Amino acid sequence: MRTVDVMSQAVGTFVKSDSLKNIRGITQDGKNGDLFVTADNALYRITYIQRTVKLISGTNSGYRDSTLLDSLFSGPLELILIKPNTLLIADSINNTLRLVHMNSDKVTTLKVTNSPSRPRSLLLTNNSLYVGWSGTVVQYKCEYNITIIQ
């Protein structure tokens, strides 16, 4: 993963890891600056200060809601932090939106009615979730509170 200083045009290496092949999505934790990255069929956390890479979820291609390390993704693209320790991932090949709940060690599928195919991009703003599906963008009003039932 590279860094680019747009003012000085200096290019450097932020972190190097064999795990980070085919990076597809990246978002930052506003609290401590850590990065969350989708690469191949997995989700990783990169600590900002130590620059260590840790697998959070996924390994092989597939579809399974389960604990973090037992869940499977297929073509995860963009991801956004929707609240502390909760990510939303566009799981493109599985045609789903997936919630990653790091505190409760769960990955679940977000139920979306009348959804087109292949989610690609995500934007959460002003109580609306915008999802870029293959060929269209759909706005969803966010009138929910995400809770995990143990």
C-alpha positions as CSV (number, residue, x, y, z in Angstrom):
1,M,0.0,0.0,0.0
2,R,1.5,3.3,-1.1
3,T,1.4,6.9,0.1
4,V,1.5,9.9,-2.1
5,D,2.2,13.4,-0.7
6,V,0.3,15.6,-3.2
7,M,2.2,18.8,-2.2
8,S,5.7,17.4,-2.6
9,Q,4.8,14.6,-5.0
10,A,6.8,12.2,-2.8
11,V,5.7,8.5,-3.1
12,G,6.4,6.0,-0.3
13,T,5.3,2.7,1.1
14,F,2.7,2.8,3.9
15,V,2.7,-0.9,4.5
16,K,3.9,-4.0,2.7
17,S,2.2,-7.3,3.1
18,D,1.6,-10.4,0.9
19,S,-1.9,-10.4,2.3
20,L,-2.8,-7.1,0.6
21,K,-3.0,-8.3,-3.0
22,N,-5.9,-7.0,-5.1
23,I,-6.9,-4.2,-2.8
24,R,-10.5,-3.3,-3.7
25,G,-11.7,-1.0,-0.9
26,I,-10.4,1.1,1.9
27,T,-11.8,3.2,4.7
28,Q,-10.4,4.9,7.8
29,D,-11.5,4.7,11.4
30,G,-11.9,8.4,12.4
31,K,-11.1,7.7,16.0
32,N,-7.6,6.3,15.8
33,G,-6.8,6.4,12.1
34,D,-6.6,2.7,11.5
35,L,-7.5,1.5,8.0
36,F,-9.9,-1.2,7.0
37,V,-9.1,-2.8,3.6
38,T,-10.9,-5.4,1.4
39,A,-8.3,-7.4,-0.6
40,D,-9.1,-10.5,-2.5
41,N,-11.9,-12.1,-0.5
42,A,-10.9,-10.9,2.9
43,L,-11.1,-7.9,5.3
44,Y,-8.0,-6.5,7.0
45,R,-7.2,-3.9,9.6
46,I,-4.0,-1.9,9.3
47,T,-3.0,-0.1,12.4
48,Y,-2.0,3.4,11.6
49,I,0.8,3.8,14.1
50,Q,2.5,0.4,14.1
51,R,1.4,-0.3,10.5
52,T,0.6,-4.0,11.2
53,V,-1.8,-5.9,9.0
54,K,-4.4,-8.2,10.8
55,L,-7.0,-10.4,9.2
56,I,-10.5,-9.6,10.5
57,S,-12.7,-11.7,8.3
58,G,-12.9,-13.9,5.3
59,T,-10.2,-16.0,3.6
60,N,-11.6,-18.0,0.7
61,S,-14.3,-17.1,-1.8
62,G,-17.8,-18.0,-0.7
63,Y,-20.8,-16.8,1.2
64,R,-21.3,-17.5,4.9
65,D,-22.6,-15.3,7.7
66,S,-20.9,-16.4,10.9
67,T,-18.2,-15.3,13.3
68,L,-15.6,-12.9,11.9
69,L,-13.0,-15.5,11.0
70,D,-15.5,-18.1,9.8
71,S,-17.4,-15.8,7.5
72,L,-16.8,-15.8,3.7
73,F,-17.0,-13.1,1.1
74,S,-16.9,-13.2,-2.7
75,G,-15.7,-10.1,-4.4
76,P,-16.0,-7.5,-1.6
77,L,-15.5,-4.1,-3.0
78,E,-16.1,-0.8,-1.2
79,L,-16.6,-0.6,2.6
80,I,-17.7,2.2,5.0
81,L,-17.5,2.6,8.7
82,I,-21.2,3.1,9.7
83,K,-20.5,3.3,13.5
84,P,-17.6,2.5,15.7
85,N,-16.5,-1.1,15.1
86,T,-19.2,-1.7,12.5
87,L,-18.5,-1.8,8.8
88,L,-20.8,-2.2,5.8
89,I,-19.3,-4.0,2.8
90,A,-20.5,-4.2,-0.8
91,D,-20.1,-8.0,-1.4
92,S,-20.4,-7.8,-5.1
93,I,-20.3,-11.3,-6.4
94,N,-22.7,-12.5,-3.7
95,N,-25.1,-9.6,-4.6
96,T,-25.3,-8.6,-0.9
97,L,-24.5,-5.9,1.6
98,R,-22.8,-7.3,4.6
99,L,-22.5,-5.9,8.1
100,V,-19.3,-6.6,10.0
101,H,-19.8,-6.3,13.8
102,M,-16.3,-6.4,15.3
103,N,-17.4,-6.0,18.9
104,S,-19.8,-9.0,18.7
105,D,-17.6,-11.1,16.4
106,K,-20.3,-11.4,13.7
107,V,-20.8,-10.9,10.0
108,T,-24.5,-10.7,8.9
109,T,-26.2,-9.9,5.6
110,L,-28.2,-6.6,5.5
111,K,-31.7,-7.4,4.1
112,V,-32.4,-5.0,1.2
113,T,-35.7,-5.3,-0.7
114,N,-35.9,-4.9,-4.4
115,S,-32.1,-4.6,-4.8
116,P,-30.4,-4.7,-8.3
117,S,-27.4,-6.8,-8.8
118,R,-23.7,-6.4,-7.9
119,P,-23.3,-3.7,-5.3
120,R,-20.1,-1.7,-6.0
121,S,-20.0,1.6,-4.1
122,L,-21.4,3.0,-0.8
123,L,-22.1,6.4,0.6
124,L,-23.7,7.1,3.9
125,T,-24.8,10.7,4.4
126,N,-27.7,12.7,5.8
127,N,-29.7,9.6,7.0
128,S,-29.4,8.0,3.5
129,L,-27.4,5.1,2.3
130,Y,-26.6,5.4,-1.4
131,V,-25.6,2.1,-3.1
132,G,-24.0,2.0,-6.5
133,W,-25.3,-1.2,-8.0
134,S,-24.2,-2.4,-11.4
135,G,-25.8,0.1,-13.8
136,T,-27.7,2.2,-11.2
137,V,-27.6,4.1,-7.9
138,V,-30.3,3.5,-5.2
139,Q,-31.0,5.7,-2.2
140,Y,-32.2,4.0,1.0
141,K,-33.5,6.0,3.9
142,C,-31.8,5.0,7.1
143,E,-34.6,4.7,9.6
144,Y,-33.0,1.9,11.6
145,N,-30.8,1.2,14.6
146,I,-28.4,-1.6,14.1
147,T,-28.4,-4.0,17.1
148,I,-27.0,-7.5,17.5
149,I,-29.2,-10.0,19.3
150,Q,-27.1,-12.4,21.3
